[in-house]
Amino acid sequence: MLKYDEHNIYLHFFDRELRNSLGRMLRFNDSDAQLLLSTALLMSDDMPLYVSFSHMYESLEVFPIAIKMAFECEKLGLLRMLTNMRNIDEFMASRRTLYDFDKNRYSSYFANADCFWPIDTYILRDDTTTILRTKIFDRFSNTKSFPDEVKDSLQVSLVKNRQNAITFSFFQETIQHEYNVLTLDDYQYNCIISDIKESISSQYTSRYLDVLDGTIITGIPGFYCYDYLAQNNFRTDYKLFFELFKPLYILFQYRFENILEFRLGRDYKILHMILQWVVHSLEKMFNGNVNKAISIVKKYRARGNIVQKVDDFIIDCVGLYDFINKLGIDMGGIEKMQTRIMLVVATQLELDVMLKTLKSIAPISASLGNLSYFTSVINDSLVYVIKCQMGQSGVGGSILTLEEAIRILAPDFVIMGGIAWGAKKGKQNIGDLIISTQVWDYDIDRVNPDGTITPRGPISPASARLVQMFEVIGATIDAYKINFGLVASGSDLLDNKGYVNKLKENQPEIIGGDMESAGMASVCSRKNVDWVLVKGICDWGYNKDSHKKEYQQIAAENSSKAIISLLTQLTIAY
Protein backbone atom coordinates (compact mmCIF):
# COMPACT_ATOMS: atom_id res chain seq x y z
CA MET A 1 0.00 0.00 0.00
CA LEU A 2 1.31 3.44 -0.91
CA LYS A 3 1.07 6.07 1.80
CA TYR A 4 2.64 9.46 1.38
CA ASP A 5 4.28 11.21 4.30
CA GLU A 6 2.06 13.38 6.43
CA HIS A 7 3.29 16.35 8.41
CA ASN A 8 2.11 18.20 11.48
CA ILE A 9 0.10 21.24 10.42
CA TYR A 10 1.25 24.56 11.86
CA LEU A 11 -1.64 27.05 12.18
CA HIS A 12 0.16 30.07 10.79
CA PHE A 13 -3.03 32.09 10.31
CA PHE A 14 -3.17 32.73 14.08
CA ASP A 15 0.08 34.76 13.81
CA ARG A 16 -0.90 38.39 14.35
CA GLU A 17 2.20 39.85 12.68
CA LEU A 18 1.75 37.58 9.67
CA ARG A 19 -1.86 38.75 9.22
CA ASN A 20 -0.65 42.32 9.63
CA SER A 21 1.87 41.83 6.83
CA LEU A 22 -0.93 41.04 4.39
CA GLY A 23 -2.32 44.56 4.51
CA ARG A 24 -5.56 46.23 5.38
CA MET A 25 -7.43 44.57 2.52
CA LEU A 26 -7.28 41.21 4.31
CA ARG A 27 -10.75 40.16 5.42
CA PHE A 28 -10.28 37.37 7.94
CA ASN A 29 -12.54 37.11 10.98
CA ASP A 30 -13.37 34.73 13.80
CA SER A 31 -15.75 32.67 11.63
CA ASP A 32 -13.03 32.21 9.01
CA ALA A 33 -10.58 31.06 11.69
CA GLN A 34 -13.16 28.61 13.08
CA LEU A 35 -13.76 27.03 9.70
CA LEU A 36 -10.03 26.83 9.00
CA LEU A 37 -9.42 25.13 12.34
CA SER A 38 -12.22 22.66 11.61
CA THR A 39 -10.76 21.90 8.20
CA ALA A 40 -7.27 21.49 9.65
CA LEU A 41 -8.64 19.02 12.20
CA LEU A 42 -10.17 16.91 9.43
CA MET A 43 -6.96 17.11 7.36
CA SER A 44 -4.82 15.76 10.18
CA ASP A 45 -4.73 12.21 11.51
CA ASP A 46 -2.18 10.89 14.00
CA MET A 47 -0.12 14.06 13.60
CA PRO A 48 -1.52 16.80 15.90
CA LEU A 49 -1.95 20.39 14.82
CA TYR A 50 0.28 22.94 16.50
CA VAL A 51 0.50 26.66 17.13
CA SER A 52 2.53 29.17 19.10
CA PHE A 53 0.93 29.86 22.48
CA SER A 54 1.91 33.52 22.21
CA HIS A 55 -0.07 33.77 18.96
CA MET A 56 -3.10 32.35 20.81
CA TYR A 57 -2.73 34.92 23.55
CA GLU A 58 -2.22 37.84 21.20
CA SER A 59 -5.21 36.94 18.99
CA LEU A 60 -7.77 36.26 21.70
CA GLU A 61 -9.68 39.50 21.19
CA VAL A 62 -9.83 38.96 17.40
CA PHE A 63 -10.72 35.25 17.42
CA PRO A 64 -12.38 34.51 20.78
CA ILE A 65 -14.44 31.54 19.57
CA ALA A 66 -11.72 30.03 17.36
CA ILE A 67 -9.20 30.17 20.19
CA LYS A 68 -11.71 28.61 22.59
CA MET A 69 -12.05 25.81 20.02
CA ALA A 70 -8.27 25.50 19.84
CA PHE A 71 -8.00 25.05 23.60
CA GLU A 72 -10.70 22.39 23.44
CA CYS A 73 -8.60 20.58 20.84
CA GLU A 74 -5.52 20.98 23.03
CA LYS A 75 -7.29 19.30 25.97
CA LEU A 76 -8.08 16.32 23.73
CA GLY A 77 -4.54 15.95 22.41
CA LEU A 78 -5.42 17.14 18.90
CA LEU A 79 -3.39 20.34 19.06
CA ARG A 80 -0.07 21.32 20.65
CA MET A 81 0.77 24.79 21.89
CA LEU A 82 4.45 25.74 21.72
CA THR A 83 6.36 27.99 24.10
CA ASN A 84 9.77 28.16 25.74
CA MET A 85 8.21 29.08 29.10
CA ARG A 86 7.22 26.62 31.82
CA ASN A 87 4.22 28.45 33.29
CA ILE A 88 2.02 31.49 32.83
CA ASP A 89 4.01 33.68 35.26
CA GLU A 90 7.26 33.12 33.37
CA PHE A 91 5.46 33.67 30.09
CA MET A 92 3.86 36.98 31.09
CA ALA A 93 7.09 38.30 32.57
CA SER A 94 9.03 37.51 29.39
CA ARG A 95 6.35 39.04 27.13
CA ARG A 96 6.27 42.26 29.13
CA THR A 97 10.01 42.58 28.71
CA LEU A 98 9.89 41.82 24.99
CA TYR A 99 6.99 44.17 24.20
CA ASP A 100 7.70 47.02 26.61
CA PHE A 101 8.61 49.18 23.59
CA ASP A 102 5.23 48.44 21.96
CA LYS A 103 2.71 48.41 24.81
CA ASN A 104 -0.10 49.94 22.79
CA ARG A 105 -0.15 47.19 20.17
CA TYR A 106 0.46 44.38 22.68
CA SER A 107 -1.73 45.67 25.47
CA SER A 108 -3.00 42.17 26.34
CA TYR A 109 0.32 41.46 28.06
CA PHE A 110 0.01 44.55 30.28
CA ALA A 111 -3.69 44.46 31.20
CA ASN A 112 -5.00 42.93 34.41
CA ALA A 113 -6.96 40.36 32.47
CA ASP A 114 -7.48 36.73 33.46
CA CYS A 115 -4.52 34.64 32.37
CA PHE A 116 -4.79 31.17 30.87
CA TRP A 117 -2.37 28.35 30.12
CA PRO A 118 -2.48 25.12 28.11
CA ILE A 119 -2.80 21.75 29.85
CA ASP A 120 0.29 20.25 28.24
CA THR A 121 2.62 22.68 26.47
CA TYR A 122 5.34 21.68 24.04
CA ILE A 123 8.41 23.32 25.54
CA LEU A 124 10.86 24.78 23.04
CA ARG A 125 14.51 24.39 23.95
CA ASP A 126 15.55 27.67 22.38
CA ASP A 127 14.39 31.25 22.25
CA THR A 128 12.45 32.32 19.16
CA THR A 129 13.46 35.98 19.35
CA THR A 130 17.17 35.12 19.46
CA ILE A 131 16.84 32.78 16.47
CA LEU A 132 14.85 35.35 14.52
CA ARG A 133 17.33 38.12 15.21
CA THR A 134 20.12 36.14 13.56
CA LYS A 135 18.02 34.98 10.60
CA ILE A 136 16.60 38.40 9.84
CA PHE A 137 20.04 40.02 10.16
CA ASP A 138 21.31 37.60 7.49
CA ARG A 139 18.28 38.16 5.31
CA PHE A 140 18.75 41.93 5.36
CA SER A 141 22.38 41.40 4.35
CA ASN A 142 21.28 39.44 1.29
CA THR A 143 18.40 41.70 0.27
CA LYS A 144 19.35 43.54 -2.91
CA SER A 145 16.26 45.75 -2.98
CA PHE A 146 17.29 47.71 0.16
CA PRO A 147 19.68 50.65 -0.15
CA ASP A 148 22.89 50.05 1.81
CA GLU A 149 22.07 52.85 4.24
CA VAL A 150 18.73 51.20 5.08
CA LYS A 151 20.37 47.79 5.53
CA ASP A 152 22.96 49.25 7.89
CA SER A 153 20.37 51.05 9.99
CA LEU A 154 18.14 48.00 10.28
CA GLN A 155 21.03 45.77 11.28
CA VAL A 156 22.20 48.28 13.87
CA SER A 157 18.70 48.23 15.36
CA LEU A 158 18.87 44.43 15.64
CA VAL A 159 22.19 44.56 17.44
CA LYS A 160 21.40 47.46 19.81
CA ASN A 161 17.89 46.44 20.94
CA ARG A 162 18.37 42.82 21.97
CA GLN A 163 15.70 42.92 24.67
CA ASN A 164 12.87 43.72 22.23
CA ALA A 165 10.69 41.31 20.28
CA ILE A 166 11.13 41.18 16.50
CA THR A 167 8.04 42.86 15.05
CA PHE A 168 7.44 45.44 12.35
CA SER A 169 7.12 48.07 15.08
CA PHE A 170 10.66 47.18 16.10
CA PHE A 171 11.91 48.58 12.78
CA GLN A 172 9.29 51.25 12.17
CA GLU A 173 11.16 54.17 13.73
CA THR A 174 14.35 53.26 11.83
CA ILE A 175 12.52 53.05 8.51
CA GLN A 176 10.74 56.35 9.08
CA HIS A 177 14.05 58.01 9.95
CA GLU A 178 15.67 56.70 6.76
CA TYR A 179 12.67 57.84 4.73
CA ASN A 180 13.04 61.35 6.07
CA VAL A 181 16.82 61.45 5.65
CA LEU A 182 17.33 59.56 2.43
CA THR A 183 15.92 60.40 -0.97
CA LEU A 184 13.47 57.48 -1.05
CA ASP A 185 10.30 57.95 -3.01
CA ASP A 186 6.99 56.66 -1.67
CA TYR A 187 7.12 53.55 -3.87
CA GLN A 188 10.55 52.55 -2.54
CA TYR A 189 9.41 53.29 1.00
CA ASN A 190 6.31 51.11 0.69
CA CYS A 191 8.29 48.27 -0.92
CA ILE A 192 10.76 48.29 1.96
CA ILE A 193 7.93 48.18 4.48
CA SER A 194 6.30 45.29 2.63
CA ASP A 195 9.61 43.39 2.39
CA ILE A 196 10.35 43.81 6.09
CA LYS A 197 6.90 42.59 7.10
CA GLU A 198 7.19 39.56 4.81
CA SER A 199 10.72 38.83 6.07
CA ILE A 200 9.63 38.84 9.70
CA SER A 201 6.53 36.69 9.12
CA SER A 202 8.20 34.15 6.83
CA GLN A 203 11.10 33.74 9.27
CA TYR A 204 8.73 33.28 12.20
CA THR A 205 6.74 30.70 10.27
CA SER A 206 9.86 28.89 9.07
CA ARG A 207 11.14 28.76 12.64
CA TYR A 208 7.96 27.02 13.83
CA LEU A 209 7.83 24.73 10.82
CA ASP A 210 11.35 23.55 11.63
CA VAL A 211 10.40 22.65 15.21
CA LEU A 212 8.09 19.76 14.26
CA ASP A 213 8.89 19.26 10.56
CA GLY A 214 5.55 20.89 9.87
CA THR A 215 3.60 22.31 6.99
CA ILE A 216 0.88 24.93 6.64
CA ILE A 217 -2.60 25.04 5.16
CA THR A 218 -2.37 26.55 1.70
CA GLY A 219 -4.94 28.18 -0.54
CA ILE A 220 -6.39 30.39 2.22
CA PRO A 221 -7.84 33.51 0.54
CA GLY A 222 -5.52 36.43 1.26
CA PHE A 223 -2.67 34.25 2.59
CA TYR A 224 -1.38 32.94 -0.76
CA CYS A 225 1.97 34.71 -0.58
CA TYR A 226 3.08 32.37 2.22
CA ASP A 227 2.02 29.12 0.49
CA TYR A 228 5.60 28.55 -0.70
CA LEU A 229 6.50 27.61 2.88
CA ALA A 230 4.34 24.44 2.73
CA GLN A 231 5.85 20.98 2.28
CA ASN A 232 3.33 20.30 -0.50
CA ASN A 233 0.87 22.98 -1.58
CA PHE A 234 -1.64 20.53 -3.03
CA ARG A 235 -2.02 18.17 -0.09
CA THR A 236 -3.10 20.84 2.38
CA ASP A 237 -5.02 23.15 0.04
CA TYR A 238 -7.90 24.74 1.91
CA LYS A 239 -10.13 25.25 -1.15
CA LEU A 240 -9.81 21.59 -2.15
CA PHE A 241 -10.47 20.23 1.33
CA PHE A 242 -13.35 22.60 1.90
CA GLU A 243 -14.94 21.25 -1.28
CA LEU A 244 -14.31 17.67 -0.11
CA PHE A 245 -15.82 18.30 3.35
CA LYS A 246 -18.65 20.58 2.24
CA PRO A 247 -21.46 17.95 2.50
CA LEU A 248 -20.24 17.08 6.00
CA TYR A 249 -20.17 20.74 7.05
CA ILE A 250 -23.72 21.20 5.77
CA LEU A 251 -24.81 18.03 7.58
CA PHE A 252 -23.27 19.34 10.81
CA GLN A 253 -24.57 22.89 10.15
CA TYR A 254 -20.95 24.06 10.51
CA ARG A 255 -21.08 23.40 14.26
CA PHE A 256 -17.64 22.79 15.70
CA GLU A 257 -18.88 20.48 18.45
CA ASN A 258 -20.30 18.12 15.82
CA ILE A 259 -17.09 18.25 13.76
CA LEU A 260 -14.99 17.58 16.86
CA GLU A 261 -17.18 14.64 17.88
CA PHE A 262 -16.79 13.14 14.41
CA ARG A 263 -13.03 13.76 14.47
CA LEU A 264 -12.80 11.70 17.66
CA GLY A 265 -15.15 8.94 16.44
CA ARG A 266 -14.41 5.58 14.82
CA ASP A 267 -15.56 6.73 11.36
CA TYR A 268 -12.89 9.41 11.04
CA LYS A 269 -9.98 7.01 10.42
CA ILE A 270 -11.62 5.40 7.41
CA LEU A 271 -12.70 8.78 6.00
CA HIS A 272 -9.19 10.20 6.36
CA MET A 273 -7.71 7.23 4.54
CA ILE A 274 -10.22 7.45 1.68
CA LEU A 275 -9.63 11.17 1.26
CA GLN A 276 -5.89 10.59 1.35
CA TRP A 277 -6.37 8.28 -1.65
CA VAL A 278 -8.61 10.89 -3.32
CA VAL A 279 -6.17 13.78 -2.85
CA HIS A 280 -3.13 11.76 -3.90
CA SER A 281 -4.91 10.52 -7.03
CA LEU A 282 -6.08 14.00 -7.99
CA GLU A 283 -2.58 15.36 -7.46
CA LYS A 284 -1.07 12.76 -9.79
CA MET A 285 -3.80 13.08 -12.42
CA PHE A 286 -3.59 16.87 -12.71
CA ASN A 287 0.06 17.41 -11.80
CA GLY A 288 -0.85 19.45 -8.71
CA ASN A 289 -3.40 21.72 -10.41
CA VAL A 290 -5.84 22.41 -7.57
CA ASN A 291 -8.50 24.10 -9.71
CA LYS A 292 -8.79 21.06 -11.99
CA ALA A 293 -9.00 18.79 -8.97
CA ILE A 294 -11.79 20.88 -7.45
CA SER A 295 -13.70 20.79 -10.74
CA ILE A 296 -13.65 16.97 -10.63
CA VAL A 297 -15.01 16.94 -7.08
CA LYS A 298 -17.76 19.37 -8.09
CA LYS A 299 -18.56 17.30 -11.18
CA TYR A 300 -19.03 14.19 -9.05
CA ARG A 301 -21.06 16.01 -6.41
CA ALA A 302 -23.30 17.50 -9.11
CA ARG A 303 -24.85 14.06 -9.37
CA GLY A 304 -26.87 15.07 -6.33
CA ASN A 305 -25.95 12.33 -3.85
CA ILE A 306 -28.05 12.96 -0.75
CA VAL A 307 -26.09 13.12 2.51
CA GLN A 308 -28.42 12.79 5.48
CA LYS A 309 -26.02 11.10 7.92
CA VAL A 310 -22.31 10.48 8.36
CA ASP A 311 -22.53 7.04 6.72
CA ASP A 312 -23.93 8.70 3.60
CA PHE A 313 -20.96 11.05 3.47
CA ILE A 314 -18.43 8.23 3.78
CA ILE A 315 -20.24 6.28 1.06
CA ASP A 316 -20.18 9.43 -1.05
CA CYS A 317 -16.39 9.67 -0.59
CA VAL A 318 -15.95 6.00 -1.53
CA GLY A 319 -17.94 6.72 -4.67
CA LEU A 320 -15.82 9.81 -5.35
CA TYR A 321 -12.64 7.76 -5.20
CA ASP A 322 -14.14 5.19 -7.54
CA PHE A 323 -15.19 7.99 -9.90
CA ILE A 324 -11.62 9.35 -9.88
CA ASN A 325 -10.26 5.86 -10.52
CA LYS A 326 -12.41 5.56 -13.63
CA LEU A 327 -11.16 8.90 -14.89
CA GLY A 328 -7.63 7.74 -14.15
CA ILE A 329 -8.10 4.69 -16.35
CA ASP A 330 -9.09 6.95 -19.25
CA MET A 331 -5.95 9.01 -18.60
CA GLY A 332 -3.64 6.02 -18.56
CA GLY A 333 -4.11 4.81 -14.98
CA ILE A 334 -3.17 6.14 -11.57
CA GLU A 335 -0.86 4.76 -8.95
CA LYS A 336 -2.31 2.01 -6.76
CA MET A 337 -2.34 3.06 -3.13
CA GLN A 338 -3.93 0.14 -1.35
CA THR A 339 -4.51 -3.61 -1.36
CA ARG A 340 -7.44 -4.33 -3.68
CA ILE A 341 -9.68 -7.33 -3.14
CA MET A 342 -12.39 -8.47 -5.51
CA LEU A 343 -15.26 -10.56 -4.17
CA VAL A 344 -17.13 -12.51 -6.85
CA VAL A 345 -20.62 -14.01 -6.60
CA ALA A 346 -22.90 -15.54 -9.20
CA THR A 347 -26.50 -15.46 -7.91
CA GLN A 348 -28.74 -12.73 -6.56
CA LEU A 349 -28.97 -14.53 -3.23
CA GLU A 350 -25.18 -14.62 -2.95
CA LEU A 351 -24.98 -10.92 -3.79
CA ASP A 352 -27.67 -9.92 -1.27
CA VAL A 353 -26.04 -11.89 1.53
CA MET A 354 -22.53 -10.61 0.74
CA LEU A 355 -23.65 -6.98 0.66
CA LYS A 356 -25.65 -7.36 3.88
CA THR A 357 -22.62 -8.82 5.67
CA LEU A 358 -20.32 -6.14 4.26
CA LYS A 359 -22.68 -3.29 5.14
CA SER A 360 -22.61 -4.32 8.79
CA ILE A 361 -18.96 -3.20 9.06
CA ALA A 362 -18.16 -0.91 6.12
CA PRO A 363 -19.59 1.71 3.72
CA ILE A 364 -20.69 0.51 0.29
CA SER A 365 -21.01 2.58 -2.87
CA ALA A 366 -22.63 1.33 -6.10
CA SER A 367 -20.99 2.01 -9.45
CA LEU A 368 -22.92 1.62 -12.69
CA GLY A 369 -21.51 1.48 -16.21
CA ASN A 370 -20.14 -0.99 -18.71
CA LEU A 371 -18.87 -2.84 -15.65
CA SER A 372 -21.18 -2.47 -12.66
CA TYR A 373 -20.01 -3.32 -9.14
CA PHE A 374 -19.98 -2.25 -5.51
CA THR A 375 -17.03 -0.58 -3.77
CA SER A 376 -16.18 -0.65 -0.08
CA VAL A 377 -13.24 0.01 2.23
CA ILE A 378 -12.11 -2.26 5.06
CA ASN A 379 -9.07 -1.24 7.09
CA ASP A 380 -6.61 -0.09 4.42
CA SER A 381 -8.02 -2.30 1.66
CA LEU A 382 -10.28 -1.37 -1.23
CA VAL A 383 -12.96 -4.03 -1.69
CA TYR A 384 -14.97 -4.61 -4.86
CA VAL A 385 -18.04 -6.85 -5.10
CA ILE A 386 -18.74 -8.17 -8.61
CA LYS A 387 -21.65 -10.32 -9.75
CA CYS A 388 -21.25 -12.58 -12.76
CA GLN A 389 -23.89 -14.87 -14.20
CA MET A 390 -24.03 -18.55 -13.36
CA GLY A 391 -21.46 -20.67 -15.18
CA GLN A 392 -18.12 -19.98 -16.83
CA SER A 393 -19.09 -19.20 -20.41
CA GLY A 394 -21.52 -16.80 -21.99
CA VAL A 395 -21.48 -13.02 -22.13
CA GLY A 396 -22.03 -12.67 -18.38
CA GLY A 397 -20.18 -15.81 -17.25
CA SER A 398 -17.25 -15.80 -14.86
CA ILE A 399 -14.58 -15.81 -17.59
CA LEU A 400 -15.58 -12.68 -19.50
CA THR A 401 -16.79 -10.84 -16.39
CA LEU A 402 -13.51 -11.39 -14.57
CA GLU A 403 -11.41 -10.58 -17.63
CA GLU A 404 -13.06 -7.16 -17.76
CA ALA A 405 -13.10 -6.61 -13.99
CA ILE A 406 -9.42 -7.42 -13.54
CA ARG A 407 -8.46 -5.18 -16.44
CA ILE A 408 -10.36 -2.23 -15.01
CA LEU A 409 -10.01 -2.66 -11.25
CA ALA A 410 -6.58 -4.33 -10.99
CA PRO A 411 -7.24 -6.43 -7.86
CA ASP A 412 -4.48 -8.09 -5.87
CA PHE A 413 -6.79 -10.88 -4.70
CA VAL A 414 -9.94 -12.46 -6.11
CA ILE A 415 -12.16 -14.42 -3.72
CA MET A 416 -15.24 -16.23 -5.01
CA GLY A 417 -17.94 -16.71 -2.42
CA GLY A 418 -21.44 -18.11 -2.32
CA ILE A 419 -22.94 -21.60 -2.49
CA ALA A 420 -21.71 -24.97 -3.75
CA TRP A 421 -22.52 -28.68 -3.60
CA GLY A 422 -20.67 -31.01 -1.26
CA ALA A 423 -19.05 -34.25 -2.38
CA LYS A 424 -18.79 -36.06 0.97
CA LYS A 425 -22.27 -36.44 2.39
CA GLY A 426 -22.02 -37.96 5.84
CA LYS A 427 -18.68 -36.32 6.52
CA GLN A 428 -19.88 -32.86 5.53
CA ASN A 429 -22.93 -30.91 6.66
CA ILE A 430 -25.11 -28.21 5.15
CA GLY A 431 -23.41 -24.88 5.84
CA ASP A 432 -19.88 -26.28 6.00
CA LEU A 433 -17.36 -24.41 3.84
CA ILE A 434 -15.34 -25.77 0.96
CA ILE A 435 -12.15 -23.84 0.25
CA SER A 436 -10.19 -24.63 -2.86
CA THR A 437 -6.58 -25.67 -2.80
CA GLN A 438 -7.14 -26.61 -6.46
CA VAL A 439 -9.95 -26.31 -9.00
CA TRP A 440 -10.64 -28.97 -11.64
CA ASP A 441 -12.41 -27.88 -14.84
CA TYR A 442 -14.50 -30.97 -15.61
CA ASP A 443 -16.07 -29.43 -18.75
CA ILE A 444 -13.14 -30.42 -20.94
CA ASP A 445 -13.25 -34.11 -21.96
CA ARG A 446 -11.89 -36.42 -24.63
CA VAL A 447 -14.61 -38.44 -26.36
CA ASN A 448 -13.05 -41.81 -27.20
CA PRO A 449 -13.89 -43.92 -30.33
CA ASP A 450 -15.84 -46.37 -28.18
CA GLY A 451 -17.95 -43.58 -26.73
CA THR A 452 -16.26 -43.47 -23.35
CA ILE A 453 -15.16 -40.16 -21.83
CA THR A 454 -11.66 -39.31 -20.62
CA PRO A 455 -11.47 -36.15 -18.49
CA ARG A 456 -8.86 -33.71 -19.78
CA GLY A 457 -9.76 -30.55 -17.91
CA PRO A 458 -6.90 -28.71 -16.20
CA ILE A 459 -6.40 -28.66 -12.45
CA SER A 460 -5.36 -25.18 -11.32
CA PRO A 461 -3.76 -24.47 -7.92
CA ALA A 462 -5.32 -21.74 -5.81
CA SER A 463 -3.21 -19.05 -4.13
CA ALA A 464 -1.15 -20.68 -1.39
CA ARG A 465 -1.11 -17.52 0.70
CA LEU A 466 -4.89 -17.02 0.48
CA VAL A 467 -5.44 -20.67 1.41
CA GLN A 468 -3.10 -20.23 4.36
CA MET A 469 -4.96 -17.13 5.47
CA PHE A 470 -8.23 -19.05 5.50
CA GLU A 471 -6.56 -21.88 7.39
CA VAL A 472 -5.80 -19.37 10.14
CA ILE A 473 -9.33 -17.92 10.02
CA GLY A 474 -10.78 -21.43 10.02
CA ALA A 475 -9.04 -22.26 13.28
CA THR A 476 -11.22 -19.64 14.99
CA ILE A 477 -14.54 -20.98 13.62
CA ASP A 478 -16.50 -23.58 15.61
CA ALA A 479 -20.02 -23.19 14.16
CA TYR A 480 -19.28 -25.26 11.06
CA LYS A 481 -16.49 -27.28 9.46
CA ILE A 482 -14.08 -26.05 6.84
CA ASN A 483 -12.93 -28.41 4.12
CA PHE A 484 -9.80 -27.66 2.08
CA GLY A 485 -9.16 -29.53 -1.14
CA LEU A 486 -9.93 -30.08 -4.81
CA VAL A 487 -13.11 -28.42 -6.13
CA ALA A 488 -14.85 -29.62 -9.29
CA SER A 489 -16.19 -26.87 -11.54
CA GLY A 490 -18.28 -27.04 -14.70
CA SER A 491 -21.14 -25.34 -16.45
CA ASP A 492 -23.72 -27.99 -15.55
CA LEU A 493 -26.35 -27.19 -12.92
CA LEU A 494 -26.25 -30.57 -11.17
CA ASP A 495 -29.23 -32.44 -9.75
CA ASN A 496 -28.21 -36.02 -10.53
CA LYS A 497 -26.57 -38.47 -8.15
CA GLY A 498 -25.15 -40.62 -10.94
CA TYR A 499 -23.39 -37.68 -12.55
CA VAL A 500 -21.94 -36.60 -9.20
CA ASN A 501 -20.68 -40.14 -8.57
CA LYS A 502 -19.07 -40.17 -12.01
CA LEU A 503 -17.19 -36.96 -11.18
CA LYS A 504 -16.05 -38.52 -7.92
CA GLU A 505 -14.85 -41.63 -9.75
CA ASN A 506 -12.77 -39.47 -12.10
CA GLN A 507 -11.37 -37.36 -9.24
CA PRO A 508 -11.87 -39.17 -5.91
CA GLU A 509 -10.34 -36.28 -3.96
CA ILE A 510 -12.96 -33.65 -4.79
CA ILE A 511 -14.61 -32.04 -1.77
CA GLY A 512 -17.42 -30.33 -3.68
CA GLY A 513 -18.21 -28.33 -6.78
CA ASP A 514 -19.71 -25.27 -8.42
CA MET A 515 -20.31 -23.72 -11.84
CA GLU A 516 -18.00 -20.66 -11.92
CA SER A 517 -14.67 -21.22 -10.17
CA ALA A 518 -12.91 -22.86 -13.14
CA GLY A 519 -13.47 -19.63 -15.07
CA MET A 520 -12.01 -17.64 -12.19
CA ALA A 521 -9.02 -20.00 -12.00
CA SER A 522 -8.24 -19.71 -15.70
CA VAL A 523 -8.49 -15.91 -15.84
CA CYS A 524 -6.65 -15.19 -12.58
CA SER A 525 -3.88 -17.66 -13.36
CA ARG A 526 -3.28 -15.98 -16.69
CA LYS A 527 -3.37 -12.51 -15.12
CA ASN A 528 -1.11 -13.54 -12.19
CA VAL A 529 -3.74 -12.58 -9.63
CA ASP A 530 -4.08 -14.54 -6.37
CA TRP A 531 -7.41 -16.36 -6.15
CA VAL A 532 -9.38 -18.78 -3.99
CA LEU A 533 -12.91 -20.20 -3.75
CA VAL A 534 -14.75 -20.00 -0.40
CA LYS A 535 -18.29 -21.38 -0.65
CA GLY A 536 -20.84 -22.90 1.68
CA ILE A 537 -22.43 -26.31 1.05
CA CYS A 538 -26.14 -26.01 0.26
CA ASP A 539 -26.77 -29.50 -1.24
CA TRP A 540 -25.04 -32.63 -2.58
CA GLY A 541 -25.62 -32.11 -6.28
CA TYR A 542 -28.82 -34.20 -6.25
CA ASN A 543 -32.16 -34.69 -4.44
CA LYS A 544 -32.60 -30.99 -3.72
CA ASP A 545 -35.54 -30.91 -1.34
CA SER A 546 -38.00 -28.38 0.05
CA HIS A 547 -35.27 -26.88 2.25
CA LYS A 548 -33.37 -25.65 -0.79
CA LYS A 549 -33.78 -21.90 -0.13
CA GLU A 550 -33.11 -22.27 3.59
CA TYR A 551 -29.92 -24.27 2.96
CA GLN A 552 -28.71 -21.83 0.33
CA GLN A 553 -29.21 -18.95 2.77
CA ILE A 554 -27.18 -20.73 5.46
CA ALA A 555 -24.41 -21.63 3.01
CA ALA A 556 -24.17 -18.09 1.58
CA GLU A 557 -24.12 -16.50 5.05
CA ASN A 558 -21.32 -18.77 6.30
CA SER A 559 -19.30 -18.08 3.17
CA SER A 560 -19.68 -14.31 3.40
CA LYS A 561 -18.93 -14.21 7.13
CA ALA A 562 -15.68 -16.14 6.69
CA ILE A 563 -14.60 -13.87 3.81
CA ILE A 564 -15.41 -10.65 5.65
CA SER A 565 -13.68 -11.99 8.76
CA LEU A 566 -10.53 -12.40 6.66
CA LEU A 567 -10.82 -8.89 5.23
CA THR A 568 -11.13 -7.28 8.67
CA GLN A 569 -7.87 -8.94 9.74
CA LEU A 570 -5.90 -8.60 6.51
CA THR A 571 -2.65 -6.71 7.04
CA ILE A 572 -0.86 -7.20 3.70
CA ALA A 573 0.67 -3.99 2.38
CA TYR A 574 2.64 -3.18 -0.75
JOURKA-V502863 format. One record per helix or strand of 3 or more residues. SS is the DSSP state (h for helix, s for strand). FROM is the first residue (numbers start at 1). TO is the last residue. Records with the same first field share a line. If there is no record, write none. Layout:
SS = FROM-TO + FROM-TO
This chain:
h = 12-14 + 16-21 + 30-43 + 53-58 + 64-75 + 88-98 + 100-102 + 107-109 + 128-141 + 148-160 + 168-181 + 186-211 + 224-229 + 234-236 + 238-251 + 256-264 + 267-285 + 290-301 + 310-330 + 348-359 + 398-409 + 464-474 + 497-506 + 517-527 + 548-569
s = 49-52 + 79-83 + 339-345 + 364-367 + 373-378 + 381-387 + 413-422 + 433-441 + 445-447 + 453-455 + 459-461 + 482-489 + 510-514 + 530-539
